[in-house]
Amino acid sequence: DRFGMVPFQNGLIKFIEKTNTPITIALQGEWGSGKTSLMNSLQRNLSDSDNSKYHSIWLNTWEYALMKDAQSTLIDIISKLIQEVSDKAGLNKSQKDKLLNGVKKIGLSALRIGGAFHSIGNAVADEIENKINNDNSATIGEIRDELEKIIIDFIAKDEKEGFIFFIDDLDRIDPPIAVQLLELLKNIFTLKNCVFVLAIDYDVVIKGLEPKFGKLSEQNEREFRSFFAKWIQVPFSRPVSSYDIDGFLKDSLVSINYISDTQS
């Protein structure tokens, strides 16, 4: 811990261990501020040991956004989340397929969340929405309920208390898609016995909401923050101003034998 962040990390770990679920926590900070490193530490401390409380699932959203259109990105991310839960819970193929088939409708409906994507026209979006409304496949609420039942039944068979989901790199994908993904997932964030930890910077949310609210101003700032608050119960900003930069530099110079321990 060359930056001196262990007290902040331990405080967050204790909070998660004692918190009521469901809860969604956002790790906020610019690129390079250490969000992923903190998530790795949380995973090691909260789910990797034999006496840990949680089963953990890690989802790197940026990997699913590479070289794909918006619709494919959304469908692939939510499918992966379901796939991971299903595998850990040992679902059979028919149960898993039922959940995954319902994702296609959800992914398509996300095209209308907050307005149509810029890449498709309104006429095309209306046609898609009509198709969705006439489709009898599962809704996101039904999939959430099924996932919740699966998780409750699964943890009843072991000594864990729930699942903790680490959703990384949301601020590396296109901001409007990141916002639509959050909107798509907000019902899933209400799963009992589950903690969701997201790595996303508030500035990315602002950019993603500009098509809906316009440029951020004093007049509309409340709308931006209210929209963010619908998804996030606990925002945790990386305390970059408290980083022990001097200690980090000295340790680094000693490690490459540029200076000695006595000089440091």
Short mmCIF file of the C-alpha atoms (twelve columns), coordinates in Angstrom:
data_MODEL
# 
_entry.id   MODEL 
# 
loop_
_atom_site.group_PDB 
_atom_site.id 
_atom_site.type_symbol 
_atom_site.label_atom_id 
_atom_site.label_alt_id 
_atom_site.label_comp_id 
_atom_site.label_asym_id 
_atom_site.label_seq_id 
_atom_site.Cartn_x 
_atom_site.Cartn_y 
_atom_site.Cartn_z 
_atom_site.pdbx_PDB_model_num 
ATOM 1   C CA . ASP A 1   0.000   0.000   0.000   1 
ATOM 2   C CA . ARG A 2   2.473   2.639   -1.161  1 
ATOM 3   C CA . PHE A 3   -0.218  5.305   -1.463  1 
ATOM 4   C CA . GLY A 4   -1.475  4.827   2.090   1 
ATOM 5   C CA . MET A 5   -4.998  3.794   1.081   1 
ATOM 6   C CA . VAL A 6   -5.436  0.803   3.404   1 
ATOM 7   C CA . PRO A 7   -7.516  2.735   6.003   1 
ATOM 8   C CA . PHE A 8   -9.963  3.867   3.301   1 
ATOM 9   C CA . GLN A 9   -10.089 0.359   1.810   1 
ATOM 10  C CA . ASN A 10  -10.660 -1.283  5.191   1 
ATOM 11  C CA . GLY A 11  -13.422 1.171   6.004   1 
ATOM 12  C CA . LEU A 12  -15.229 0.265   2.786   1 
ATOM 13  C CA . ILE A 13  -14.733 -3.453  3.424   1 
ATOM 14  C CA . LYS A 14  -16.255 -3.156  6.915   1 
ATOM 15  C CA . PHE A 15  -19.165 -1.178  5.522   1 
ATOM 16  C CA . ILE A 16  -19.889 -3.843  2.892   1 
ATOM 17  C CA . GLU A 17  -19.630 -6.651  5.448   1 
ATOM 18  C CA . LYS A 18  -22.243 -4.984  7.662   1 
ATOM 19  C CA . THR A 19  -24.518 -3.410  5.075   1 
ATOM 20  C CA . ASN A 20  -28.033 -4.460  4.267   1 
ATOM 21  C CA . THR A 21  -28.691 -5.746  0.772   1 
ATOM 22  C CA . PRO A 22  -29.439 -5.025  -1.971  1 
ATOM 23  C CA . ILE A 23  -27.032 -2.115  -2.308  1 
ATOM 24  C CA . THR A 24  -25.119 -0.493  -5.159  1 
ATOM 25  C CA . ILE A 25  -21.780 1.230   -4.548  1 
ATOM 26  C CA . ALA A 26  -20.040 3.409   -7.128  1 
ATOM 27  C CA . LEU A 27  -16.266 3.773   -6.997  1 
ATOM 28  C CA . GLN A 28  -15.706 7.180   -8.542  1 
ATOM 29  C CA . GLY A 29  -12.548 8.742   -9.892  1 
ATOM 30  C CA . GLU A 30  -10.753 9.617   -13.092 1 
ATOM 31  C CA . TRP A 31  -8.868  7.084   -15.200 1 
ATOM 32  C CA . GLY A 32  -5.746  5.956   -13.372 1 
ATOM 33  C CA . SER A 33  -7.059  6.892   -9.929  1 
ATOM 34  C CA . GLY A 34  -7.066  3.255   -8.793  1 
ATOM 35  C CA . LYS A 35  -10.693 2.128   -9.102  1 
ATOM 36  C CA . THR A 36  -9.805  -1.288  -10.531 1 
ATOM 37  C CA . SER A 37  -7.029  -1.794  -7.963  1 
ATOM 38  C CA . LEU A 38  -9.499  -1.076  -5.179  1 
ATOM 39  C CA . MET A 39  -12.015 -3.500  -6.683  1 
ATOM 40  C CA . ASN A 40  -9.337  -6.202  -6.804  1 
ATOM 41  C CA . SER A 41  -8.589  -5.610  -3.126  1 
ATOM 42  C CA . LEU A 42  -12.270 -5.755  -2.247  1 
ATOM 43  C CA . GLN A 43  -12.647 -9.028  -4.123  1 
ATOM 44  C CA . ARG A 44  -9.654  -10.585 -2.351  1 
ATOM 45  C CA . ASN A 45  -10.916 -9.534  1.066   1 
ATOM 46  C CA . LEU A 46  -14.633 -10.151 0.628   1 
ATOM 47  C CA . SER A 47  -14.905 -13.263 -1.513  1 
ATOM 48  C CA . ASP A 48  -11.639 -15.137 -2.082  1 
ATOM 49  C CA . SER A 49  -11.054 -16.604 1.385   1 
ATOM 50  C CA . ASP A 50  -12.734 -19.719 2.775   1 
ATOM 51  C CA . ASN A 51  -14.573 -17.743 5.466   1 
ATOM 52  C CA . SER A 52  -15.721 -14.944 3.153   1 
ATOM 53  C CA . LYS A 53  -19.375 -13.915 3.060   1 
ATOM 54  C CA . TYR A 54  -19.848 -13.629 -0.678  1 
ATOM 55  C CA . HIS A 55  -19.574 -15.419 -3.968  1 
ATOM 56  C CA . SER A 56  -18.057 -12.915 -6.377  1 
ATOM 57  C CA . ILE A 57  -18.585 -12.199 -10.057 1 
ATOM 58  C CA . TRP A 58  -16.323 -9.863  -12.036 1 
ATOM 59  C CA . LEU A 59  -17.563 -8.262  -15.221 1 
ATOM 60  C CA . ASN A 60  -15.324 -6.072  -17.390 1 
ATOM 61  C CA . THR A 61  -17.825 -4.131  -19.472 1 
ATOM 62  C CA . TRP A 62  -15.212 -2.596  -21.771 1 
ATOM 63  C CA . GLU A 63  -14.226 -6.009  -23.135 1 
ATOM 64  C CA . TYR A 64  -17.784 -6.519  -24.381 1 
ATOM 65  C CA . ALA A 65  -17.920 -3.094  -26.024 1 
ATOM 66  C CA . LEU A 66  -14.898 -3.581  -28.290 1 
ATOM 67  C CA . MET A 67  -15.758 -3.696  -32.000 1 
ATOM 68  C CA . LYS A 68  -19.476 -4.100  -31.308 1 
ATOM 69  C CA . ASP A 69  -22.561 -2.005  -31.858 1 
ATOM 70  C CA . ALA A 70  -24.576 -0.670  -28.932 1 
ATOM 71  C CA . GLN A 71  -27.253 -3.360  -29.043 1 
ATOM 72  C CA . SER A 72  -24.746 -6.226  -29.085 1 
ATOM 73  C CA . THR A 73  -22.809 -4.645  -26.222 1 
ATOM 74  C CA . LEU A 74  -25.869 -4.405  -24.005 1 
ATOM 75  C CA . ILE A 75  -27.081 -7.918  -24.766 1 
ATOM 76  C CA . ASP A 76  -23.627 -9.469  -24.280 1 
ATOM 77  C CA . ILE A 77  -23.023 -7.765  -20.926 1 
ATOM 78  C CA . ILE A 78  -26.332 -8.740  -19.359 1 
ATOM 79  C CA . SER A 79  -25.998 -12.258 -20.818 1 
ATOM 80  C CA . LYS A 80  -22.559 -12.646 -19.257 1 
ATOM 81  C CA . LEU A 81  -23.881 -11.579 -15.857 1 
ATOM 82  C CA . ILE A 82  -26.649 -14.181 -16.073 1 
ATOM 83  C CA . GLN A 83  -24.233 -16.812 -17.371 1 
ATOM 84  C CA . GLU A 84  -21.874 -16.303 -14.419 1 
ATOM 85  C CA . VAL A 85  -24.655 -16.572 -11.842 1 
ATOM 86  C CA . SER A 86  -26.061 -19.639 -13.591 1 
ATOM 87  C CA . ASP A 87  -22.686 -21.389 -13.668 1 
ATOM 88  C CA . LYS A 88  -21.964 -20.747 -9.996  1 
ATOM 89  C CA . ALA A 89  -25.450 -21.924 -9.034  1 
ATOM 90  C CA . GLY A 90  -25.140 -25.047 -11.208 1 
ATOM 91  C CA . LEU A 91  -28.236 -24.444 -13.324 1 
ATOM 92  C CA . ASN A 92  -29.085 -26.984 -15.986 1 
ATOM 93  C CA . LYS A 93  -29.083 -26.027 -19.667 1 
ATOM 94  C CA . SER A 94  -32.845 -25.492 -19.964 1 
ATOM 95  C CA . GLN A 95  -32.941 -23.125 -16.974 1 
ATOM 96  C CA . LYS A 96  -29.990 -21.193 -18.314 1 
ATOM 97  C CA . ASP A 97  -31.388 -20.972 -21.837 1 
ATOM 98  C CA . LYS A 98  -34.703 -19.664 -20.537 1 
ATOM 99  C CA . LEU A 99  -32.958 -16.727 -18.869 1 
ATOM 100 C CA . LEU A 100 -30.614 -16.011 -21.761 1 
ATOM 101 C CA . ASN A 101 -33.387 -16.070 -24.362 1 
ATOM 102 C CA . GLY A 102 -35.226 -13.387 -22.424 1 
ATOM 103 C CA . VAL A 103 -32.184 -11.127 -22.608 1 
ATOM 104 C CA . LYS A 104 -32.673 -10.533 -26.331 1 
ATOM 105 C CA . LYS A 105 -35.900 -8.678  -25.733 1 
ATOM 106 C CA . ILE A 106 -34.350 -6.687  -22.896 1 
ATOM 107 C CA . GLY A 107 -31.396 -5.687  -25.040 1 
ATOM 108 C CA . LEU A 108 -33.648 -4.459  -27.809 1 
ATOM 109 C CA . SER A 109 -35.874 -2.511  -25.450 1 
ATOM 110 C CA . ALA A 110 -32.803 -0.714  -24.116 1 
ATOM 111 C CA . LEU A 111 -32.599 1.042   -27.472 1 
ATOM 112 C CA . ARG A 112 -35.545 3.149   -26.343 1 
ATOM 113 C CA . ILE A 113 -34.259 4.003   -22.874 1 
ATOM 114 C CA . GLY A 114 -33.620 7.709   -22.694 1 
ATOM 115 C CA . GLY A 115 -34.351 8.077   -26.427 1 
ATOM 116 C CA . ALA A 116 -33.141 6.127   -29.447 1 
ATOM 117 C CA . PHE A 117 -29.478 5.657   -30.219 1 
ATOM 118 C CA . HIS A 118 -28.022 8.221   -32.566 1 
ATOM 119 C CA . SER A 119 -27.083 5.416   -34.930 1 
ATOM 120 C CA . ILE A 120 -30.688 4.507   -35.727 1 
ATOM 121 C CA . GLY A 121 -33.584 6.621   -36.850 1 
ATOM 122 C CA . ASN A 122 -36.740 7.145   -34.839 1 
ATOM 123 C CA . ALA A 123 -38.790 5.205   -37.399 1 
ATOM 124 C CA . VAL A 124 -36.539 2.168   -36.964 1 
ATOM 125 C CA . ALA A 125 -36.659 2.535   -33.182 1 
ATOM 126 C CA . ASP A 126 -40.464 2.682   -33.283 1 
ATOM 127 C CA . GLU A 127 -40.559 -0.483  -35.374 1 
ATOM 128 C CA . ILE A 128 -38.299 -2.248  -32.878 1 
ATOM 129 C CA . GLU A 129 -40.432 -1.088  -29.968 1 
ATOM 130 C CA . ASN A 130 -43.605 -2.363  -31.644 1 
ATOM 131 C CA . LYS A 131 -41.950 -5.724  -32.116 1 
ATOM 132 C CA . ILE A 132 -40.944 -5.775  -28.446 1 
ATOM 133 C CA . ASN A 133 -44.425 -4.848  -27.246 1 
ATOM 134 C CA . ASN A 134 -45.908 -7.701  -29.275 1 
ATOM 135 C CA . ASP A 135 -43.358 -10.173 -27.943 1 
ATOM 136 C CA . ASN A 136 -44.324 -12.361 -24.991 1 
ATOM 137 C CA . SER A 137 -40.785 -13.150 -23.864 1 
ATOM 138 C CA . ALA A 138 -39.590 -12.350 -20.345 1 
ATOM 139 C CA . THR A 139 -39.335 -8.829  -19.006 1 
ATOM 140 C CA . ILE A 140 -36.332 -7.635  -17.030 1 
ATOM 141 C CA . GLY A 141 -38.473 -7.781  -13.878 1 
ATOM 142 C CA . GLU A 142 -39.261 -11.436 -14.501 1 
ATOM 143 C CA . ILE A 143 -35.614 -12.234 -15.152 1 
ATOM 144 C CA . ARG A 144 -34.628 -10.361 -11.984 1 
ATOM 145 C CA . ASP A 145 -37.163 -12.382 -9.962  1 
ATOM 146 C CA . GLU A 146 -35.860 -15.634 -11.422 1 
ATOM 147 C CA . LEU A 147 -32.249 -14.651 -10.688 1 
ATOM 148 C CA . GLU A 148 -33.186 -13.702 -7.145  1 
ATOM 149 C CA . LYS A 149 -34.818 -17.083 -6.556  1 
ATOM 150 C CA . ILE A 150 -31.771 -18.863 -7.992  1 
ATOM 151 C CA . ILE A 151 -29.423 -16.903 -5.717  1 
ATOM 152 C CA . ILE A 152 -31.556 -17.431 -2.599  1 
ATOM 153 C CA . ASP A 153 -31.835 -21.183 -3.248  1 
ATOM 154 C CA . PHE A 154 -28.102 -21.451 -3.960  1 
ATOM 155 C CA . ILE A 155 -26.803 -19.611 -0.902  1 
ATOM 156 C CA . ALA A 156 -29.195 -21.601 1.287   1 
ATOM 157 C CA . LYS A 157 -27.076 -24.655 0.424   1 
ATOM 158 C CA . ASP A 158 -23.712 -23.189 1.471   1 
ATOM 159 C CA . GLU A 159 -22.317 -20.882 4.138   1 
ATOM 160 C CA . LYS A 160 -22.226 -17.719 2.033   1 
ATOM 161 C CA . GLU A 161 -24.583 -14.809 2.570   1 
ATOM 162 C CA . GLY A 162 -24.911 -13.645 -1.012  1 
ATOM 163 C CA . PHE A 163 -23.209 -12.434 -4.170  1 
ATOM 164 C CA . ILE A 164 -20.989 -9.430  -4.770  1 
ATOM 165 C CA . PHE A 165 -20.796 -8.195  -8.356  1 
ATOM 166 C CA . PHE A 166 -17.800 -6.160  -9.520  1 
ATOM 167 C CA . ILE A 167 -18.670 -4.234  -12.681 1 
ATOM 168 C CA . ASP A 168 -15.499 -2.639  -14.012 1 
ATOM 169 C CA . ASP A 169 -14.580 -0.100  -16.691 1 
ATOM 170 C CA . LEU A 170 -18.020 1.421   -17.260 1 
ATOM 171 C CA . ASP A 171 -16.259 4.732   -17.832 1 
ATOM 172 C CA . ARG A 172 -14.217 3.305   -20.701 1 
ATOM 173 C CA . ILE A 173 -17.195 2.577   -22.922 1 
ATOM 174 C CA . ASP A 174 -19.169 5.163   -24.866 1 
ATOM 175 C CA . PRO A 175 -20.963 7.336   -22.250 1 
ATOM 176 C CA . PRO A 176 -24.481 7.033   -23.768 1 
ATOM 177 C CA . ILE A 177 -24.089 3.243   -23.840 1 
ATOM 178 C CA . ALA A 178 -22.790 3.244   -20.247 1 
ATOM 179 C CA . VAL A 179 -25.858 5.199   -19.145 1 
ATOM 180 C CA . GLN A 180 -28.212 2.886   -21.049 1 
ATOM 181 C CA . LEU A 181 -26.510 -0.122  -19.502 1 
ATOM 182 C CA . LEU A 182 -27.021 1.345   -16.035 1 
ATOM 183 C CA . GLU A 183 -30.658 1.993   -16.853 1 
ATOM 184 C CA . LEU A 184 -30.999 -1.569  -18.114 1 
ATOM 185 C CA . LEU A 185 -29.392 -3.002  -14.988 1 
ATOM 186 C CA . LYS A 186 -31.119 -0.831  -12.390 1 
ATOM 187 C CA . ASN A 187 -33.814 -3.446  -11.711 1 
ATOM 188 C CA . ILE A 188 -31.194 -6.174  -11.363 1 
ATOM 189 C CA . PHE A 189 -29.414 -3.978  -8.803  1 
ATOM 190 C CA . THR A 190 -32.370 -4.685  -6.498  1 
ATOM 191 C CA . LEU A 191 -31.516 -8.383  -6.077  1 
ATOM 192 C CA . LYS A 192 -31.743 -9.490  -2.459  1 
ATOM 193 C CA . ASN A 193 -28.502 -10.781 -0.890  1 
ATOM 194 C CA . CYS A 194 -26.468 -8.944  -3.526  1 
ATOM 195 C CA . VAL A 195 -23.924 -6.121  -3.465  1 
ATOM 196 C CA . PHE A 196 -23.030 -4.333  -6.701  1 
ATOM 197 C CA . VAL A 197 -19.740 -2.437  -6.914  1 
ATOM 198 C CA . LEU A 198 -19.401 -0.287  -10.030 1 
ATOM 199 C CA . ALA A 199 -16.317 1.505   -11.322 1 
ATOM 200 C CA . ILE A 200 -17.644 4.620   -13.017 1 
ATOM 201 C CA . ASP A 201 -16.837 8.303   -12.927 1 
ATOM 202 C CA . TYR A 202 -19.687 10.762  -12.478 1 
ATOM 203 C CA . ASP A 203 -18.365 12.826  -15.402 1 
ATOM 204 C CA . VAL A 204 -19.046 9.878   -17.714 1 
ATOM 205 C CA . VAL A 205 -22.644 9.771   -16.491 1 
ATOM 206 C CA . ILE A 206 -22.949 13.488  -17.241 1 
ATOM 207 C CA . LYS A 207 -21.741 12.965  -20.821 1 
ATOM 208 C CA . GLY A 208 -24.067 10.009  -21.273 1 
ATOM 209 C CA . LEU A 209 -27.067 12.031  -20.096 1 
ATOM 210 C CA . GLU A 210 -26.429 15.063  -22.309 1 
ATOM 211 C CA . PRO A 211 -28.688 13.710  -25.094 1 
ATOM 212 C CA . LYS A 212 -31.488 13.585  -22.511 1 
ATOM 213 C CA . PHE A 213 -30.895 16.749  -20.467 1 
ATOM 214 C CA . GLY A 214 -28.578 18.867  -22.607 1 
ATOM 215 C CA . LYS A 215 -25.271 20.313  -21.416 1 
ATOM 216 C CA . LEU A 216 -24.814 20.427  -17.645 1 
ATOM 217 C CA . SER A 217 -25.765 23.779  -16.140 1 
ATOM 218 C CA . GLU A 218 -26.894 25.219  -12.822 1 
ATOM 219 C CA . GLN A 219 -30.475 24.941  -14.048 1 
ATOM 220 C CA . ASN A 220 -30.408 21.204  -14.845 1 
ATOM 221 C CA . GLU A 221 -27.749 19.895  -12.430 1 
ATOM 222 C CA . ARG A 222 -30.435 18.494  -10.139 1 
ATOM 223 C CA . GLU A 223 -31.788 16.294  -12.962 1 
ATOM 224 C CA . PHE A 224 -28.324 14.816  -13.562 1 
ATOM 225 C CA . ARG A 225 -27.738 14.044  -9.885  1 
ATOM 226 C CA . SER A 226 -31.247 12.666  -9.382  1 
ATOM 227 C CA . PHE A 227 -30.803 10.331  -12.340 1 
ATOM 228 C CA . PHE A 228 -27.467 9.106   -10.912 1 
ATOM 229 C CA . ALA A 229 -28.998 8.655   -7.450  1 
ATOM 230 C CA . LYS A 230 -31.592 6.226   -8.867  1 
ATOM 231 C CA . TRP A 231 -28.821 3.685   -9.427  1 
ATOM 232 C CA . ILE A 232 -26.308 4.443   -6.683  1 
ATOM 233 C CA . GLN A 233 -26.921 4.276   -2.945  1 
ATOM 234 C CA . VAL A 234 -23.295 4.810   -1.901  1 
ATOM 235 C CA . PRO A 235 -20.869 6.905   -3.985  1 
ATOM 236 C CA . PHE A 236 -17.241 6.331   -2.913  1 
ATOM 237 C CA . SER A 237 -14.782 8.810   -4.394  1 
ATOM 238 C CA . ARG A 238 -11.158 7.764   -4.589  1 
ATOM 239 C CA . PRO A 239 -9.323  10.072  -2.117  1 
ATOM 240 C CA . VAL A 240 -6.555  10.978  -4.561  1 
ATOM 241 C CA . SER A 241 -5.691  14.136  -2.614  1 
ATOM 242 C CA . SER A 242 -4.703  11.914  0.317   1 
ATOM 243 C CA . TYR A 243 -2.336  9.686   -1.676  1 
ATOM 244 C CA . ASP A 244 1.095   9.468   -0.046  1 
ATOM 245 C CA . ILE A 245 2.994   10.439  -3.193  1 
ATOM 246 C CA . ASP A 246 6.260   11.143  -1.326  1 
ATOM 247 C CA . GLY A 247 6.252   7.709   0.253   1 
ATOM 248 C CA . PHE A 248 5.446   6.056   -3.065  1 
ATOM 249 C CA . LEU A 249 8.336   7.836   -4.838  1 
ATOM 250 C CA . LYS A 250 10.830  7.017   -2.083  1 
ATOM 251 C CA . ASP A 251 9.848   3.334   -2.018  1 
ATOM 252 C CA . SER A 252 10.084  3.170   -5.818  1 
ATOM 253 C CA . LEU A 253 13.562  4.727   -5.865  1 
ATOM 254 C CA . VAL A 254 14.770  2.357   -3.147  1 
ATOM 255 C CA . SER A 255 13.365  -0.645  -5.012  1 
ATOM 256 C CA . ILE A 256 15.490  0.152   -8.096  1 
ATOM 257 C CA . ASN A 257 18.550  0.924   -5.923  1 
ATOM 258 C CA . TYR A 258 18.603  4.559   -7.009  1 
ATOM 259 C CA . ILE A 259 18.797  5.582   -3.356  1 
ATOM 260 C CA . SER A 260 19.425  3.598   -0.183  1 
ATOM 261 C CA . ASP A 261 17.094  3.011   2.743   1 
ATOM 262 C CA . THR A 262 19.167  5.384   4.874   1 
ATOM 263 C CA . GLN A 263 18.842  8.166   2.282   1 
ATOM 264 C CA . SER A 264 15.076  7.715   2.154   1 
# 
